[in-house]
């Protein structure tokens, strides 16, 4: 069964930091008040400055609680798309051959992105939209457990906090050579094909 991943996960960093015990509800409120006055800073940056929480701890919570829950369904979808394009293979992913998936971020890097949109139609340049968001680039170790054994590989992904969505940034060729071809070969050996 394919999980529906079109709707992004709605968890926000503030409540995640509270539930992890890094800050209290009162500290979150004060950070949100401060963010309203200083919109050029992310909430994570304000929490770090105001409440002395290391950015590394904030980034780790974000990756574990907000980014990684999206990874496995997105990976499964990409593998299903590769299978659909493979004219010689059917039933590999949908058959339930993969019994479990383990994914662990090996490395990640977060970047704050600022975007400005200006309107010049009236002769004067007027800023119409300002947005600030965080992107997280990840390298994820993946293990696909199957009825015939286990396949391991590394996958690159990127999460955008503005859209709250994760994408596998590996090309189809790289994802095929990293996971799909080995998975397909193991499947064919297992079913005797």
C-alpha positions as CSV (number, residue, x, y, z in Angstrom):
1,X,0.0,0.0,0.0
2,X,1.4,3.4,-1.0
3,X,1.2,6.1,1.6
4,X,-0.2,9.5,0.6
5,X,2.6,12.0,0.9
6,X,1.0,14.9,-0.9
7,X,0.1,16.6,2.3
8,X,3.2,17.8,4.1
9,X,3.7,17.1,7.8
10,X,2.4,20.1,9.8
11,X,4.6,19.8,12.9
12,X,6.4,23.1,13.7
13,X,9.8,23.5,15.3
14,X,8.5,25.5,18.3
15,X,6.2,22.8,19.6
16,X,8.8,20.1,18.8
17,X,11.4,21.9,20.9
18,X,8.9,22.1,23.8
19,X,8.0,18.4,23.5
20,X,11.7,17.5,23.4
21,X,12.3,19.5,26.6
22,X,14.7,22.0,25.1
23,X,12.5,25.0,26.0
24,X,9.4,25.6,28.0
25,X,6.1,26.8,26.7
26,X,6.8,30.2,28.2
27,X,10.2,30.3,26.5
28,X,8.5,29.5,23.2
29,X,6.0,32.3,23.7
30,X,8.9,34.8,24.4
31,X,10.8,33.6,21.3
32,X,7.6,34.0,19.1
33,X,7.2,37.5,20.5
34,X,10.8,38.3,19.7
35,X,10.4,36.8,16.2
36,X,7.5,39.1,15.5
37,X,9.8,42.0,16.2
38,X,12.8,40.6,14.3
39,X,11.4,38.7,11.3
40,X,14.8,38.4,9.7
41,X,15.7,35.7,12.2
42,X,14.3,32.1,12.2
43,X,12.6,30.9,15.3
44,X,15.5,28.4,15.8
45,X,18.0,31.3,15.7
46,X,16.0,33.3,18.2
47,X,15.6,30.3,20.6
48,X,19.3,29.7,20.4
49,X,20.2,33.3,21.1
50,X,17.5,34.0,23.7
51,X,17.5,30.8,25.6
52,X,21.1,29.5,25.0
53,X,20.0,26.4,23.1
54,X,22.8,25.2,20.8
55,X,21.8,25.4,17.1
56,X,23.1,21.9,16.7
57,X,20.4,20.7,19.1
58,X,17.7,22.6,17.3
59,X,18.8,21.3,14.0
60,X,18.9,17.7,15.3
61,X,15.3,18.0,16.6
62,X,14.2,19.4,13.3
63,X,15.8,16.6,11.3
64,X,14.6,13.8,13.6
65,X,11.0,15.1,14.2
66,X,10.1,17.1,11.1
67,X,12.2,15.9,8.2
68,X,12.9,12.2,8.6
69,X,9.3,11.1,9.1
70,X,8.8,12.2,5.4
71,X,11.8,10.3,4.1
72,X,10.6,6.7,3.9
73,X,7.3,7.4,2.1
74,X,9.1,9.7,-0.4
75,X,11.8,7.0,-1.0
76,X,9.2,4.4,-1.5
77,X,7.4,6.6,-4.0
78,X,10.6,7.2,-6.0
79,X,11.3,3.5,-6.1
80,X,7.8,2.8,-7.3
81,X,8.3,5.4,-10.1
82,X,11.6,3.7,-11.1
83,X,9.8,0.4,-11.2
84,X,7.0,1.8,-13.4
85,X,9.6,3.0,-15.9
86,X,11.3,-0.4,-15.9
87,X,9.6,-2.2,-18.7
88,X,11.1,-5.5,-17.6
89,X,10.0,-5.4,-13.9
90,X,6.6,-5.4,-12.3
91,X,5.4,-6.1,-8.8
92,X,8.7,-5.6,-7.0
93,X,7.7,-2.7,-4.7
94,X,3.9,-3.3,-4.6
95,X,4.3,-7.0,-3.9
96,X,5.5,-6.4,-0.4
97,X,9.0,-7.8,-1.2
98,X,10.4,-4.9,0.9
99,X,9.4,-5.8,4.5
100,X,11.0,-2.9,6.4
101,X,13.0,0.2,5.8
102,X,15.5,1.8,8.1
103,X,16.8,5.3,7.4
104,X,19.3,7.3,9.4
105,X,20.8,10.7,8.6
106,X,24.5,10.4,8.3
107,X,25.1,14.1,7.6
108,X,22.9,17.1,7.3
109,X,23.4,20.8,6.7
110,X,20.9,23.6,7.2
111,X,20.9,26.9,5.4
112,X,18.7,30.0,5.9
113,X,17.3,31.4,2.6
114,X,15.9,34.9,2.2
115,X,13.7,35.8,-0.7
116,X,12.5,39.2,-1.8
117,X,10.0,40.0,-4.5
118,X,9.8,43.6,-5.7
119,X,7.1,45.4,-7.7
120,X,8.5,48.0,-10.2
121,X,5.2,48.5,-12.2
122,X,4.6,52.0,-10.8
123,X,8.1,53.3,-11.5
124,X,9.1,53.1,-7.8
125,X,10.6,49.8,-6.5
126,X,8.4,48.5,-3.7
127,X,9.0,45.3,-1.8
128,X,5.9,43.2,-2.1
129,X,6.9,39.9,-0.4
130,X,9.7,38.9,1.9
131,X,10.1,35.3,2.9
132,X,12.7,33.5,5.0
133,X,12.9,29.7,5.2
134,X,15.4,27.0,6.0
135,X,16.6,24.2,3.7
136,X,18.2,21.1,5.0
137,X,20.4,18.9,2.8
138,X,20.8,15.4,4.0
139,X,22.8,12.3,3.3
140,X,20.8,9.3,4.6
141,X,21.9,5.7,5.1
142,X,19.1,3.4,4.0
143,X,18.6,-0.3,4.6
144,X,15.8,-2.1,2.8
145,X,14.9,-5.4,4.5
146,X,13.3,-7.9,2.1
147,X,12.1,-11.5,2.1
148,X,15.4,-12.3,0.3
149,X,18.0,-10.3,2.3
150,X,19.0,-6.7,2.8
151,X,20.0,-3.9,0.5
152,X,22.0,-0.9,1.8
153,X,22.8,2.4,0.2
154,X,23.2,6.2,0.7
155,X,20.5,8.6,-0.6
156,X,20.6,12.4,-0.8
157,X,17.6,14.5,0.1
158,X,16.6,18.1,0.7
159,X,13.8,19.5,2.9
160,X,12.3,23.0,2.5
161,X,10.8,24.5,5.6
162,X,8.6,26.9,3.5
163,X,6.8,24.1,1.7
164,X,7.4,21.6,4.5
165,X,8.3,19.0,1.9
166,X,11.2,16.7,1.4
167,X,12.5,15.6,-2.0
168,X,15.0,12.9,-2.9
169,X,17.7,15.0,-4.7
170,X,19.5,12.0,-6.2
171,X,18.8,11.6,-10.0
172,X,16.9,8.5,-11.2
173,X,20.2,7.1,-12.5
174,X,22.0,7.5,-9.1
175,X,19.0,6.1,-7.2
176,X,18.8,3.2,-9.5
177,X,22.5,2.4,-9.1
178,X,22.4,3.0,-5.4
179,X,19.3,0.9,-4.5
180,X,16.9,-0.1,-7.2
181,X,19.1,-2.4,-9.4
182,X,20.4,-4.3,-6.3
183,X,16.8,-4.6,-5.0
184,X,15.7,-5.8,-8.4
185,X,18.5,-8.4,-8.6
186,X,17.7,-9.7,-5.1
187,X,14.0,-9.9,-6.0
188,X,14.8,-12.0,-9.1
189,X,17.1,-14.3,-7.2
190,X,14.5,-14.8,-4.5
191,X,11.6,-15.6,-6.9
192,X,13.9,-17.7,-9.1
193,X,13.7,-15.4,-12.1
